[in-house]
Amino acid sequence: MGFLEDTIIIFVSQVVFFAGGWIFFMKQLFRNYEVRNVLVQLIFSLTFALSLTMFELIIFEIVGILESSSRYFHWRLELALLLFMVVALIPYYIAYSCISNIRIVPQRWVMPLTTLLWLLYVYGFWRIGDPFPLLSASKGIFTIEQAVSRIGVVGVTVMAILSGFGAVNYPYTSMTYFIKSVSQTDIITVERRLMLTMDMMVLKKKRIAIDKRRTKTTSTKPGIWGMISSVTNRPAGSENIGQLKLEISALEEMSRQLFLEAHSLKNMQERQRWSMTLQGKYFNVLGHFFSLYCLWKIFICTINIVFDRVGKKDPVTRGLEIAVHWCGFEMDIAFWSQHVSFFLVGCIAVTSIRGLLLTLTKFFYKISSSKSSNIIVLILAQIMGMYFCSSVLLMRMNMPAEYRVIITEVLGGLHFNFYHRWFDVIFLVSALTTIFVLYMLHRPPIADDPL
């Protein structure tokens, strides 16, 4: 198979990936908005296609599809295009979109201010590597290695935060062990307390309104007779408006808490019903598996940080060697390492893509509007490009040594061990923080607030 045929394969796959990114953009991100910017769609879909192509090239490395020279060329090309998108095009267009939306900025100043803001971004992007053991300037400034080394810091940080949160949150949301037993009586009791609180609040507001109307009626009597009447006719049980307002404020806060509690109980009841279905039982089993994975990952990250260690062999080769030498199995390590690595990398790629797209969709719906949606999509495309570029750095460790050759040549003299240690540190902080936050949010209250 020649270089032309290899290029056609890559081009066709990129067209498919681009179409997938376009459909996701239209059907998921912008399905609730009528205003669409074609250039934003093109940038997002192109970044999506380039990112998936890098995963495709990793799989081609393992399976042996395409010639070695073709794979090396397309590695360099795809990585250079993705870096151009992440470092140059997307940040420049984000700056342009932000400045052009500021009405007080004259039109003739939009492009100069955009260029100035982009240059400040490039300077900050370069300076981000100063605290970390990245490549020195002697290796060159405008090189693929320099750009990847700095993108890797941001991308690996995002990956580690998402991985640490997901490793803890997924078992928490899917395991029946963490589902509190809620009966309909519990929900009815909270709803009755909420209605009683609302009734008390309405009564106190009515007392304030009646007192204000009585005061207004008395003050409308003319001259000195109004003053005498306001003194002689004031009832003995006149309302203390200040005290009533304080009581209403406390009742409003209690009603909010009771509403949230009722909402939480109903959600828990829905989770309880869902856990009884076949899908819920399946995810419960997965939750137990991921809880063990989370504990193991926290333990191994702690060991790696304390002893400053990084695995020299990929997990597949190490596992097969243990099976052969310690368990007595007879197998072809080279043959099975290729197939298991192909399966493992495929699973990592699919789960990474799915997890990131779900996260981007949830994030977009929470903060977007018809005016800011284009800028937010560009920011998400920036994060996506950094995320997938960093995935290559970390997935390299999951591949046998013979399949890392071209990736290592393309990425140059990067300190790969640094990124693995950095991932361990951020993952550990993210996982422990998530555990602490979930415990604080869902720990049982010391005592119920009295009415």
Solvent accessible surface area in square Angstrom, and as a share of the most:
residue,aa,sasa,rsa
1,M,136,0.61
2,G,30,0.29
3,F,103,0.43
4,L,123,0.61
5,E,83,0.37
6,D,0,0.00
7,T,44,0.26
8,I,92,0.46
9,I,59,0.30
10,I,3,0.02
11,F,127,0.53
12,V,81,0.46
13,S,17,0.11
14,Q,34,0.15
15,V,77,0.44
16,V,93,0.53
17,F,45,0.19
18,F,59,0.25
19,A,46,0.35
20,G,33,0.31
21,G,0,0.00
22,W,76,0.27
23,I,102,0.52
24,F,31,0.13
25,F,0,0.00
26,M,55,0.25
27,K,133,0.56
28,Q,66,0.29
29,L,0,0.00
30,F,0,0.00
31,R,134,0.49
32,N,107,0.55
33,Y,35,0.13
34,E,156,0.70
35,V,90,0.52
36,R,96,0.35
37,N,48,0.25
38,V,93,0.53
39,L,82,0.41
40,V,0,0.00
41,Q,6,0.03
42,L,75,0.37
43,I,5,0.02
44,F,1,0.00
45,S,0,0.00
46,L,75,0.37
47,T,0,0.00
48,F,13,0.05
49,A,2,0.02
50,L,4,0.02
51,S,0,0.00
52,L,19,0.09
53,T,0,0.00
54,M,1,0.01
55,F,7,0.03
56,E,25,0.11
57,L,0,0.00
58,I,0,0.00
59,I,41,0.21
60,F,20,0.08
61,E,10,0.05
62,I,1,0.01
63,V,62,0.36
64,G,48,0.46
65,I,68,0.35
66,L,16,0.08
67,E,75,0.34
68,S,66,0.43
69,S,81,0.52
70,S,0,0.00
71,R,28,0.10
72,Y,83,0.32
73,F,95,0.39
74,H,4,0.02
75,W,3,0.01
76,R,80,0.29
77,L,70,0.35
78,E,3,0.01
79,L,1,0.00
80,A,42,0.32
81,L,76,0.38
82,L,0,0.00
83,L,12,0.06
84,F,113,0.47
85,M,5,0.02
86,V,1,0.00
87,V,28,0.16
88,A,23,0.18
89,L,64,0.32
90,I,0,0.00
91,P,13,0.08
92,Y,59,0.23
93,Y,33,0.12
94,I,30,0.15
95,A,6,0.05
96,Y,66,0.25
97,S,14,0.09
98,C,51,0.30
99,I,17,0.08
100,S,50,0.32
101,N,93,0.48
102,I,81,0.41
103,R,229,0.84
104,I,154,0.78
105,V,30,0.17
106,P,59,0.37
107,Q,140,0.62
108,R,188,0.69
109,W,123,0.43
110,V,3,0.02
111,M,98,0.44
112,P,67,0.42
113,L,64,0.32
114,T,0,0.00
115,T,53,0.31
116,L,99,0.49
117,L,79,0.39
118,W,60,0.21
119,L,92,0.46
120,L,105,0.52
121,Y,68,0.26
122,V,42,0.24
123,Y,135,0.51
124,G,39,0.37
125,F,22,0.09
126,W,64,0.22
127,R,118,0.43
128,I,55,0.28
129,G,5,0.05
130,D,79,0.41
131,P,106,0.67
132,F,44,0.18
133,P,73,0.46
134,L,21,0.10
135,L,14,0.07
136,S,65,0.42
137,A,60,0.46
138,S,105,0.68
139,K,130,0.55
140,G,25,0.24
141,I,93,0.47
142,F,197,0.82
143,T,48,0.28
144,I,24,0.12
145,E,35,0.16
146,Q,3,0.01
147,A,17,0.13
148,V,1,0.00
149,S,1,0.00
150,R,8,0.03
151,I,0,0.00
152,G,0,0.00
153,V,6,0.04
154,V,46,0.27
155,G,0,0.00
156,V,0,0.00
157,T,34,0.20
158,V,40,0.23
159,M,21,0.10
160,A,0,0.00
161,I,85,0.43
162,L,56,0.28
163,S,44,0.29
164,G,0,0.00
165,F,97,0.40
166,G,30,0.29
167,A,7,0.05
168,V,16,0.09
169,N,37,0.19
170,Y,62,0.24
171,P,7,0.04
172,Y,35,0.13
173,T,59,0.34
174,S,4,0.03
175,M,14,0.06
176,T,58,0.34
177,Y,171,0.65
178,F,81,0.34
179,I,23,0.12
180,K,124,0.53
181,S,91,0.59
182,V,8,0.05
183,S,54,0.35
184,Q,95,0.42
185,T,95,0.55
186,D,61,0.32
187,I,2,0.01
188,I,68,0.34
189,T,67,0.39
190,V,10,0.06
191,E,58,0.26
192,R,174,0.64
193,R,54,0.20
194,L,28,0.14
195,M,116,0.52
196,L,89,0.44
197,T,0,0.00
198,M,75,0.34
199,D,75,0.39
200,M,57,0.25
201,M,15,0.06
202,V,81,0.47
203,L,103,0.51
204,K,31,0.13
205,K,95,0.40
206,K,108,0.46
207,R,105,0.38
208,I,16,0.08
209,A,60,0.46
210,I,70,0.36
211,D,15,0.08
212,K,115,0.49
213,R,165,0.60
214,R,103,0.38
215,T,73,0.42
216,K,144,0.61
217,T,81,0.47
218,T,29,0.17
219,S,83,0.53
220,T,96,0.56
221,K,94,0.40
222,P,105,0.66
223,G,62,0.59
224,I,113,0.57
225,W,181,0.64
226,G,7,0.07
227,M,135,0.60
228,I,77,0.39
229,S,12,0.08
230,S,34,0.22
231,V,117,0.67
232,T,96,0.56
233,N,100,0.51
234,R,142,0.52
235,P,59,0.37
236,A,118,0.92
237,G,67,0.65
238,S,44,0.28
239,E,45,0.20
240,N,100,0.51
241,I,45,0.23
242,G,43,0.41
243,Q,88,0.39
244,L,8,0.04
245,K,106,0.45
246,L,124,0.62
247,E,55,0.25
248,I,14,0.07
249,S,61,0.39
250,A,62,0.48
251,L,13,0.06
252,E,57,0.26
253,E,75,0.34
254,M,33,0.15
255,S,12,0.08
256,R,131,0.48
257,Q,92,0.41
258,L,6,0.03
259,F,120,0.50
260,L,105,0.52
261,E,74,0.33
262,A,8,0.06
263,H,98,0.44
264,S,57,0.37
265,L,18,0.09
266,K,96,0.41
267,N,71,0.36
268,M,28,0.12
269,Q,23,0.10
270,E,98,0.44
271,R,52,0.19
272,Q,58,0.26
273,R,135,0.49
274,W,79,0.28
275,S,8,0.05
276,M,140,0.63
277,T,66,0.38
278,L,155,0.77
279,Q,105,0.47
280,G,0,0.00
281,K,111,0.47
282,Y,128,0.49
283,F,53,0.22
284,N,28,0.14
285,V,101,0.58
286,L,50,0.25
287,G,0,0.00
288,H,85,0.38
289,F,124,0.52
290,F,68,0.29
291,S,29,0.19
292,L,122,0.60
293,Y,84,0.32
294,C,10,0.06
295,L,117,0.58
296,W,138,0.49
297,K,35,0.15
298,I,27,0.13
299,F,122,0.51
300,I,35,0.18
301,C,0,0.00
302,T,51,0.29
303,I,45,0.23
304,N,20,0.10
305,I,63,0.32
306,V,103,0.59
307,F,139,0.58
308,D,92,0.48
309,R,101,0.37
310,V,22,0.13
311,G,32,0.30
312,K,154,0.65
313,K,93,0.39
314,D,3,0.02
315,P,76,0.48
316,V,12,0.07
317,T,23,0.14
318,R,116,0.43
319,G,36,0.35
320,L,22,0.11
321,E,47,0.21
322,I,86,0.43
323,A,20,0.16
324,V,36,0.21
325,H,135,0.60
326,W,206,0.72
327,C,82,0.49
328,G,58,0.56
329,F,117,0.49
330,E,172,0.77
331,M,69,0.31
332,D,84,0.44
333,I,51,0.26
334,A,70,0.55
335,F,96,0.40
336,W,116,0.41
337,S,4,0.02
338,Q,54,0.24
339,H,85,0.38
340,V,55,0.32
341,S,0,0.00
342,F,89,0.37
343,F,142,0.59
344,L,54,0.27
345,V,0,0.00
346,G,19,0.18
347,C,53,0.32
348,I,44,0.22
349,A,6,0.05
350,V,97,0.56
351,T,89,0.52
352,S,18,0.11
353,I,33,0.17
354,R,156,0.57
355,G,32,0.31
356,L,4,0.02
357,L,27,0.13
358,L,78,0.39
359,T,53,0.31
360,L,6,0.03
361,T,15,0.09
362,K,133,0.56
363,F,91,0.38
364,F,0,0.00
365,Y,76,0.29
366,K,171,0.73
367,I,86,0.44
368,S,17,0.11
369,S,53,0.34
370,S,61,0.39
371,K,170,0.72
372,S,38,0.25
373,S,1,0.01
374,N,27,0.14
375,I,26,0.13
376,I,16,0.08
377,V,0,0.00
378,L,0,0.00
379,I,70,0.35
380,L,1,0.00
381,A,0,0.00
382,Q,20,0.09
383,I,54,0.27
384,M,0,0.00
385,G,0,0.00
386,M,17,0.07
387,Y,19,0.07
388,F,0,0.00
389,C,2,0.01
390,S,0,0.00
391,S,1,0.01
392,V,3,0.02
393,L,2,0.01
394,L,20,0.10
395,M,5,0.02
396,R,31,0.11
397,M,27,0.12
398,N,31,0.16
399,M,0,0.00
400,P,3,0.02
401,A,69,0.54
402,E,99,0.44
403,Y,32,0.12
404,R,24,0.09
405,V,79,0.46
406,I,12,0.06
407,I,1,0.00
408,T,47,0.27
409,E,98,0.44
410,V,1,0.00
411,L,5,0.03
412,G,23,0.23
413,G,53,0.51
414,L,12,0.06
415,H,93,0.41
416,F,19,0.08
417,N,59,0.30
418,F,17,0.07
419,Y,2,0.01
420,H,26,0.11
421,R,81,0.30
422,W,62,0.22
423,F,27,0.11
424,D,11,0.06
425,V,53,0.30
426,I,28,0.14
427,F,1,0.01
428,L,27,0.14
429,V,88,0.50
430,S,14,0.09
431,A,0,0.00
432,L,89,0.44
433,T,71,0.41
434,T,14,0.08
435,I,75,0.38
436,F,127,0.53
437,V,66,0.38
438,L,28,0.14
439,Y,133,0.51
440,M,79,0.35
441,L,126,0.63
442,H,104,0.46
443,R,123,0.45
444,P,111,0.70
445,P,107,0.67
446,I,176,0.89
447,A,75,0.58
448,D,105,0.54
449,D,86,0.45
450,P,115,0.72
451,L,90,0.45
